[in-house]
Amino acid sequence: MIPRYRLLQERIRSEWDDARRAANKAKQAFEATRTEADPSFLLDSVALNLHGFYNGLERIFEAIGRELDGGVPSGPNRHHDLLEQMAYSLREVRPPVIRAETRDRLDEYLRFRHLIRNLYTWNLDPELLERRVADLTPTLDALDADFEQFRAFLDVATLADEDEASGQAQSPPHEQ
C-alpha cells in the first residue's frame, strides 16, 4: 500500500523543486539586466518567473488543502484565503504549513502575481521587480524551514497510516 501522505510528500517535493527553479531563474534574469542596454525583455522574464514561483507554491497549498483540510477556499478572495489557511494549525489534523512570517512574505508575491496578471509588461516597475527579487533568498530560506517541519509531520503521519493499515496501534500524528 502507498499511503496518501507519501503521495502528498512527493507532490510537495516536485512542486517545490519547480517553484525554486522559477525563483532562481528570476534572480538570474534580474542579475543579467544590469549588463543589458535594453533590459526590458529580461524584466519580462523576471516577472514571468516570479509569477511561476508563486503559482508553484499555490499548487502545493491546494494539494494540502484538498488532501488534509477537506477542501480549498472559493470565491473572490480564494487565493488570499488559501494562503491564510496554510498558516493555520488544524487541531488533530495538521500543524501550520507555513509560519505567519512566511505568510506575510508570500502575501507580497501573491499581490505581485495579481498585478502581473492585470498589467501590460511594458508597464512593469523595475524597482518593484528588484524588491521582489531581493526578497527571494530570505523567502526561499523561510519556505525551506517551513516545508522541512511539515515534511517531518507527514513522515509521522505516514508511519501512523502504515501502522493503521497493518492493524497496529497508532498515536495521533498531530496534537495541539
Backbone hydrogen bonds, N-H to C=O, Kabsch-Sander energy under -0.5 kcal/mol:
donor,donor_aa,acceptor,acceptor_aa,energy
6,R,3,P,-0.9
7,L,3,P,-1.3
8,L,4,R,-2.1
9,Q,5,Y,-2.7
10,E,6,R,-2.2
11,R,7,L,-2.3
12,I,8,L,-2.6
13,R,9,Q,-2.7
14,S,10,E,-2.7
15,E,11,R,-2.7
16,W,12,I,-2.7
17,D,13,R,-2.4
18,D,14,S,-2.0
19,A,15,E,-2.8
20,R,16,W,-2.7
21,R,17,D,-2.1
22,A,18,D,-2.2
23,A,19,A,-2.3
24,N,20,R,-2.8
25,K,21,R,-2.2
26,A,22,A,-2.1
27,K,23,A,-2.1
28,Q,24,N,-2.5
29,A,25,K,-2.7
30,F,26,A,-2.3
31,E,27,K,-2.3
32,A,28,Q,-2.0
33,T,29,A,-1.1
33,T,30,F,-0.6
34,R,30,F,-0.6
34,R,31,E,-1.2
35,T,32,A,-1.3
36,E,33,T,-0.8
41,F,38,D,-0.6
43,L,39,P,-2.5
44,D,40,S,-1.9
45,S,41,F,-1.5
46,V,42,L,-2.4
47,A,43,L,-2.6
48,L,44,D,-2.6
49,N,45,S,-2.5
50,L,46,V,-2.4
51,H,47,A,-2.3
52,G,48,L,-2.3
53,F,49,N,-2.3
54,Y,50,L,-2.0
55,N,51,H,-2.3
56,G,52,G,-2.4
57,L,53,F,-1.7
58,E,54,Y,-2.7
59,R,55,N,-2.1
60,I,56,G,-1.6
61,F,57,L,-2.6
62,E,58,E,-2.6
63,A,59,R,-2.1
64,I,60,I,-2.3
65,G,61,F,-2.7
66,R,62,E,-2.7
67,E,63,A,-2.6
68,L,64,I,-3.0
69,D,64,I,-1.2
70,G,65,G,-0.6
71,G,65,G,-2.5
78,R,75,G,-1.7
81,D,77,N,-3.0
82,L,78,R,-2.4
83,L,79,H,-1.8
84,E,80,H,-2.4
85,Q,81,D,-2.6
86,M,82,L,-1.7
87,A,83,L,-0.6
87,A,84,E,-1.4
88,Y,85,Q,-1.3
90,L,94,R,-2.2
91,R,89,S,-0.8
93,V,90,L,-2.8
94,R,90,L,-2.1
97,V,86,M,-2.2
98,I,86,M,-1.8
103,R,99,R,-2.5
104,D,100,A,-2.3
105,R,101,E,-1.8
106,L,102,T,-2.9
107,D,103,R,-2.0
108,E,104,D,-0.8
108,E,105,R,-0.8
109,Y,105,R,-0.9
110,L,106,L,-2.5
111,R,107,D,-2.4
112,F,108,E,-2.1
113,R,109,Y,-2.7
114,H,110,L,-2.1
115,L,111,R,-2.3
116,I,112,F,-2.8
117,R,113,R,-2.2
118,N,114,H,-0.8
118,N,115,L,-1.0
119,L,116,I,-1.1
123,N,120,Y,-2.2
124,L,121,T,-1.8
128,L,125,D,-0.5
129,L,125,D,-2.1
130,E,126,P,-2.4
131,R,127,E,-2.2
132,R,128,L,-2.4
133,V,129,L,-2.7
134,A,130,E,-2.7
135,D,131,R,-1.5
136,L,133,V,-1.3
137,T,133,V,-0.6
139,T,135,D,-1.8
140,L,136,L,-3.4
141,D,137,T,-2.4
142,A,138,P,-2.2
143,L,139,T,-2.6
144,D,140,L,-2.7
145,A,141,D,-2.1
146,D,142,A,-2.6
147,F,143,L,-3.3
148,E,144,D,-2.0
149,Q,145,A,-2.0
150,F,146,D,-2.3
151,R,147,F,-2.8
152,A,148,E,-1.9
153,F,149,Q,-1.8
154,L,150,F,-2.5
155,D,151,R,-2.4
156,V,152,A,-1.9
157,A,153,F,-2.6
158,T,154,L,-2.6
159,L,155,D,-2.1
160,A,156,V,-2.4
161,D,157,A,-2.5
162,E,158,T,-2.6
163,D,159,L,-2.7
164,E,160,A,-2.5
165,A,161,D,-2.2
166,S,162,E,-1.7
167,G,164,E,-0.9
168,Q,163,D,-2.5
